[in-house]
Amino acid sequence: MTNISSGVFNGGMRLAVDFAVKRNYLPILRNVLIEKFGDVIIFRATNLQFTIQFNITVSTQENVDDDFKGVLVDRDVKGARTHVELGDNYVKFNGITYNSQLPTEDFPPFNEKKDEVRIANIKNVGDLKAMCKFAMQDDSNEALHSVHINTNVMEAADGFRMMRTRRNFIAYDDGLIPLEVAKWLVKAKAMDVVLYENSLSCYVEDKKYIFFVQVGWEWNMGRPTFPDTNPIMPKITPETGRFSFVPEHVMEAIGGYAGTKYYEPIISVDAEDNVIRFTHDAKNDDDVTLDATVYADGIIPFKTFDIHATYLMDAMKGLDKNLYATLYTNDPNTPILIMQNGIEIVVMPRYRK
């Protein structure tokens, strides 16, 4: 038997359940495995594609002994309000005892690989939050269903838009962070992220506890390769149309409209008055007319182009909303480039015949 605080138990469960399977087709995967080795309590969950593990060192004041080996806890078990008693195949808190319905030895093993090649250090996961919107949301393409890191850039793309950054990371080689893992890092506010060839480690601070997180994955058909995105980067010349703007002003101008089911405002620019205009003509009773303007600086005139409002809003959310950004366009039917302080966002326009 081992007693641990409710904070340790709730923290471990909260961060592990994202990788415990919700469906019942393989019941053991609904569980979080809790084990003890010496004074280290380990929480582990898996969906067979990703495995996440937390190593928590508990103090001697929390009554650690060698009798407790392991217990499986269902993902839907409610949070603890009292100290948690862990025993072989049971956990007890809030006056309720939960017994494991399956043997712990049936839980899929985690094959930790030693001496892995370090690929990158990520200092701040803030950029990953925006990257998650630009990655392909379904897993039909494993490479695009990831955030890509190489020695030059961190990037994500889904075929319609792309985001790149050269800040807040140090890369030694080429690697991928699967989208589910990237979203978890953002949700957990992870710090000191280190990407290895087959795993990832980071620290998460929850109250006074520091969690060591380890995520391992095996690709279905070998390691996927992220496509070369350099050819789609727009070329900037002195003649390239451009204007500088404050992202917050654009978000305020189109924010309400981007939340409707129509996402196709036409963006036009009045170069003489340093004004950029966002317009969309309502086509039926369910549609919404948009006509909004914001101040823009340093305008070089260009032809009106069309862009999906939701794509533009996602781009604005990936930028610092209070710093000037610059939009570049060469032609209404070519990719649009938005740049700000080491961030590059490319958005495909809505084709104009």
Residue pairs with C-beta under 8 A, 6 or more apart in sequence:
1 65
1 67
1 68
1 85
1 86
1 87
2 36
2 41
2 58
2 62
2 63
2 64
2 65
2 67
2 68
2 85
2 86
2 87
3 62
3 63
3 83
3 84
3 85
3 86
4 41
4 58
4 62
4 83
4 84
4 86
5 62
5 83
5 84
6 79
6 80
6 81
6 82
6 83
6 84
6 93
7 206
7 207
7 208
7 209
8 41
8 56
8 58
8 62
8 84
8 209
9 80
9 84
9 91
9 93
10 79
10 80
11 206
11 207
11 209
11 211
12 32
12 34
12 41
12 43
12 54
12 56
12 211
13 32
13 43
13 73
13 77
13 79
14 79
14 206
15 43
15 52
15 54
15 188
15 204
15 206
15 211
15 213
16 32
16 43
16 44
16 45
16 52
16 54
17 32
17 45
17 75
18 45
18 52
18 180
18 184
18 187
19 45
19 46
19 47
19 50
19 51
19 52
19 180
19 184
20 29
20 30
20 31
20 32
20 45
20 46
20 47
20 75
21 29
21 30
21 47
22 30
22 75
24 30
27 101
27 102
28 72
28 102
28 106
28 107
28 108
29 46
29 47
29 48
29 108
30 74
30 75
30 76
31 45
31 72
31 73
31 74
31 75
31 100
31 102
31 107
32 43
32 44
32 45
32 72
32 73
32 75
33 42
33 43
33 44
33 45
33 70
33 71
33 72
33 104
33 107
34 41
34 42
34 43
34 44
34 70
34 71
34 72
34 73
34 86
34 91
35 41
35 42
35 44
35 69
35 70
35 104
36 42
36 64
36 68
36 69
36 70
36 86
39 57
39 58
39 59
39 60
39 64
40 55
40 56
40 57
40 58
41 55
41 56
41 57
41 58
41 86
42 53
42 54
42 55
42 56
43 53
43 54
43 56
44 51
44 52
44 53
44 54
44 107
44 110
45 51
45 52
45 75
46 52
46 107
46 108
46 110
48 108
49 178
49 217
49 218
50 178
50 180
50 181
50 215
50 216
50 217
51 108
51 110
51 214
51 215
51 216
51 217
52 184
52 213
52 214
52 215
53 110
53 213
53 214
53 215
54 211
54 212
54 213
55 211
55 212
55 214
56 209
56 211
56 212
58 64
67 87
67 88
68 86
68 87
68 88
69 88
69 104
70 88
70 89
70 104
71 86
71 87
71 88
71 89
71 90
71 91
71 100
71 104
72 89
72 100
72 101
72 102
72 104
72 107
73 91
73 98
73 100
74 98
77 91
77 98
78 94
80 93
80 94
81 93
81 94
82 93
82 94
82 95
83 93
84 91
84 92
84 93
85 91
85 92
85 93
89 99
89 100
89 103
89 104
90 97
90 98
90 99
90 100
91 97
91 98
92 98
110 214
110 216
111 216
112 199
112 214
112 216
113 197
113 198
113 199
113 216
116 196
116 197
116 198
116 199
117 173
117 196
117 197
118 172
118 173
118 194
118 195
118 196
119 149
119 171
119 172
119 173
119 174
119 175
119 195
119 196
119 197
120 149
120 169
120 170
120 171
120 172
120 173
120 175
120 194
120 195
121 169
121 170
121 192
121 193
121 194
121 195
122 128
122 149
122 154
122 168
122 169
122 193
122 194
122 195
123 168
123 169
123 170
123 192
124 168
125 185
125 186
125 189
125 190
125 191
125 193
126 168
127 154
127 165
127 167
127 168
127 169
127 318
127 343
128 147
128 177
128 182
128 185
128 186
129 186
130 163
130 314
130 317
130 318
131 147
131 154
131 155
131 156
131 163
131 165
131 182
131 318
132 147
132 156
132 179
132 182
132 183
132 186
133 163
133 314
133 317
133 318
134 156
134 157
134 158
134 161
134 162
134 163
134 314
134 318
134 345
135 144
135 145
135 146
135 147
135 156
135 157
135 158
135 179
135 182
136 144
136 145
136 157
136 158
136 159
136 179
137 145
137 158
137 179
138 145
139 145
139 179
141 224
142 178
142 219
142 220
142 224
143 176
143 224
143 225
143 226
143 227
144 156
144 157
144 158
144 159
144 226
144 227
145 178
145 179
146 156
146 176
146 177
146 178
146 179
146 182
146 224
146 226
147 154
147 155
147 156
147 176
147 177
147 179
147 182
148 154
148 155
148 156
148 174
148 175
148 176
148 226
149 169
149 171
149 174
149 175
149 176
149 177
149 195
150 171
150 173
150 174
150 175
151 171
151 172
151 173
151 174
152 166
152 171
153 164
153 165
153 166
154 164
154 165
154 166
154 169
154 171
155 162
155 163
155 164
155 165
155 226
155 229
156 162
156 163
157 163
157 227
157 229
160 311
160 347
160 348
161 311
161 314
161 315
161 345
161 346
161 347
161 348
162 229
162 232
162 345
162 346
163 315
163 318
163 343
163 344
163 345
163 346
164 229
164 343
164 344
164 345
164 346
165 342
165 343
165 344
166 342
167 341
167 342
167 343
174 226
175 195
175 197
176 223
176 224
176 226
177 185
177 195
177 200
178 217
181 200
181 215
181 217
184 190
184 215
185 193
185 202
188 202
188 204
188 213
189 204
189 205
190 202
190 203
190 204
190 213
191 202
191 203
191 204
191 205
192 202
192 203
193 200
193 201
193 202
194 200
194 201
194 202
198 216
198 217
198 218
199 214
199 215
199 216
199 217
200 213
200 214
200 215
201 212
201 213
201 214
201 215
202 213
203 210
203 211
203 212
203 213
204 210
204 211
204 213
205 211
229 346
232 335
232 346
233 335
233 337
233 344
233 346
234 240
234 328
234 329
234 330
234 334
234 335
234 336
234 337
234 346
235 330
236 242
236 328
236 337
237 330
239 300
240 300
240 302
240 328
240 329
240 330
241 300
241 301
241 302
241 303
241 328
241 329
241 330
242 298
242 299
242 300
242 302
242 326
242 327
242 328
242 329
243 269
243 276
243 296
243 297
243 298
243 299
243 300
243 326
243 327
244 296
244 297
244 298
244 324
244 325
244 326
244 327
245 276
245 294
245 295
245 296
245 297
245 324
245 325
245 326
245 327
246 294
246 295
246 321
246 322
246 323
246 324
246 325
247 316
247 319
247 320
247 321
247 322
247 323
247 325
247 340
248 316
248 321
248 322
249 294
249 295
250 278
250 294
250 312
250 316
251 313
251 316
251 317
251 321
252 294
253 278
253 292
253 293
253 294
254 265
254 278
254 290
254 292
254 309
254 312
254 313
255 313
257 265
257 278
257 280
257 288
257 290
257 292
257 309
258 309
258 310
258 312
258 313
260 288
261 286
262 280
262 287
262 288
263 308
263 309
263 310
263 311
264 280
264 306
264 308
264 309
264 350
265 278
265 279
265 280
265 290
265 306
265 307
265 309
265 312
266 278
266 279
266 280
266 304
266 305
266 306
267 276
267 277
267 278
267 279
267 304
267 305
267 306
267 307
267 312
268 276
268 277
268 279
268 304
269 275
269 276
269 277
269 296
269 299
269 301
269 302
269 304
270 276
270 277
271 299
271 300
271 301
274 295
274 296
274 297
274 299
275 293
275 294
275 295
275 296
276 293
276 294
276 295
276 296
276 299
277 291
277 292
277 293
278 290
278 291
278 292
278 293
278 294
279 290
279 291
279 292
280 287
280 288
280 289
280 290
280 291
280 309
281 289
282 288
282 289
297 324
298 326
302 329
302 330
303 331
303 332
304 332
305 329
305 331
305 332
305 333
305 336
305 349
305 352
306 332
306 349
306 350
306 351
306 352
307 336
307 347
307 349
307 350
308 350
311 347
312 347
315 338
315 345
315 347
318 343
318 345
319 325
319 338
319 340
319 343
319 345
320 340
320 341
323 340
323 341
324 340
325 338
325 339
325 340
326 338
326 339
326 340
327 336
327 337
327 338
328 336
328 337
328 338
328 339
329 336
329 337
329 349
332 349
332 352
333 349
333 351
333 352
334 349
335 346
335 347
335 348
335 349
336 346
336 347
336 348
336 349
337 344
337 345
337 346
338 344
338 345
338 346
338 347
339 345
